Structures are given as C-alpha cells and as structure tokens.
Amino acid sequence: MSDLYTNNRWYSLFIKICKLMMFALAGYFTIWLIIVITIIQEIYSFINKSPIAKLTNFTPGLNSYLYQIAKYLTGDTAQEPFPFSDWPSDETTSVYEDKQ
C-alpha cells in the first residue's frame, strides 16, 4: 500500500510540473501576443487616428488571463487558468481594487 501511495504522489507531482510548464509556455506566448497587439494598435492608431475596436475589446480578457497564469505559477491560487476553467471576463482584474 505504501508503494501505491508513493507512486501516486510522484504521479501527482509529475502532472503538476507538466501543468506548470504548460502554463509558463502559455504565458510566454501571451506576452508576445500582447506585444504584437500593441504594435498593431499603435500603427493602426497612427494611420487611422483610432484603435481597432475588436482588439480593444479583446485585450482586457487577455490581460486577465496573463494575470491568472501568473497567480497560478507563483502559487497564489490553486485554480487553474483557461482551458481548465472559463476564459476570463472582459472586466479587467486590478491588483489594487481592494485599496480604492
């Protein structure tokens, strides 16, 4: 019985490490996506004097997703980000919302 418990603990640790690596990679790509969106928005705003509305509506959810990934990777929460939970809502998650 002890071997089964030990094997289960190692398996759980392996799965946790795989998820952490997957979310770290997702965070890396999310950061690059935010950089690309920023460049596209600035160029488009320079040419047309207004940002792309669809990208402007998409980015708060993307920022919240990156925040959820960071919280999960640092151990602040055990709730796994998307795709293991719902995509964040369009409402931005502020770190300072308790202090206002």
Legacy VTK file of the C-alpha trace (Angstrom):
# vtk DataFile Version 3.0
C-alpha trace
ASCII
DATASET POLYDATA
POINTS 100 float
0.000 0.000 0.000
2.884 2.346 0.733
4.271 1.895 -2.800
0.903 2.794 -4.286
0.775 5.969 -2.198
4.349 6.901 -3.133
3.722 6.237 -6.824
0.545 8.311 -6.696
2.431 11.217 -5.088
5.142 11.079 -7.770
2.489 10.910 -10.488
0.685 13.926 -8.996
3.958 15.833 -8.825
4.737 14.958 -12.437
1.295 16.152 -13.579
1.662 19.376 -11.567
5.085 20.085 -13.101
3.712 19.416 -16.602
0.839 21.847 -15.982
3.216 24.492 -14.628
5.411 24.165 -17.705
2.372 24.327 -19.991
1.074 27.486 -18.301
4.548 29.056 -18.316
4.681 28.455 -22.065
1.136 29.823 -22.475
2.179 32.914 -20.501
5.230 33.370 -22.705
3.111 33.270 -25.868
0.511 35.546 -24.273
3.166 38.166 -23.554
4.302 38.059 -27.184
0.695 38.280 -28.353
0.210 41.390 -26.195
3.368 42.918 -27.701
2.154 42.204 -31.255
-1.304 43.618 -30.479
0.300 46.739 -29.006
2.389 47.307 -32.139
-0.590 46.709 -34.430
-2.780 49.062 -32.379
-0.161 51.824 -32.404
0.421 51.590 -36.144
-3.312 51.453 -36.863
-3.971 54.361 -34.474
-1.242 56.422 -36.117
-2.723 55.855 -39.583
-6.460 55.990 -38.791
-6.481 58.117 -35.604
-8.388 55.427 -33.659
-7.577 51.929 -32.384
-9.119 48.706 -33.687
-12.289 48.237 -31.620
-12.268 44.423 -31.678
-8.703 44.295 -30.371
-9.529 46.895 -27.744
-12.394 44.693 -26.532
-10.228 41.538 -26.594
-7.205 42.768 -24.657
-8.775 43.092 -21.164
-9.575 39.371 -21.199
-6.071 38.611 -22.440
-4.555 40.720 -19.659
-6.732 38.962 -17.060
-5.638 35.602 -18.475
-1.969 36.547 -18.090
-2.702 37.652 -14.520
-4.400 34.301 -13.793
-1.397 32.435 -15.204
0.988 34.444 -13.021
-1.106 33.779 -9.912
-1.187 30.039 -10.658
2.535 29.791 -11.404
3.510 31.616 -8.215
1.182 29.518 -6.067
-1.191 32.349 -5.125
-4.131 30.236 -6.268
-4.825 26.587 -6.941
-7.462 27.412 -9.561
-6.049 26.532 -12.959
-6.461 29.107 -15.739
-8.097 28.506 -19.118
-8.542 25.809 -20.596
-9.158 24.164 -17.203
-11.545 26.962 -16.232
-13.558 29.587 -18.077
-11.919 32.318 -20.135
-11.647 35.492 -18.024
-14.430 38.006 -18.443
-13.867 41.302 -20.184
-13.676 43.057 -16.831
-10.073 43.831 -16.025
-8.666 42.373 -12.834
-6.945 45.060 -10.869
-4.295 44.278 -8.294
-5.218 47.457 -6.426
-9.003 47.101 -6.392
-9.068 46.470 -2.609
-7.179 49.707 -1.889
-9.510 52.036 -3.770
LINES 1 101
100 0 1 2 3 4 5 6 7 8 9 10 11 12 13 14 15 16 17 18 19 20 21 22 23 24 25 26 27 28 29 30 31 32 33 34 35 36 37 38 39 40 41 42 43 44 45 46 47 48 49 50 51 52 53 54 55 56 57 58 59 60 61 62 63 64 65 66 67 68 69 70 71 72 73 74 75 76 77 78 79 80 81 82 83 84 85 86 87 88 89 90 91 92 93 94 95 96 97 98 99
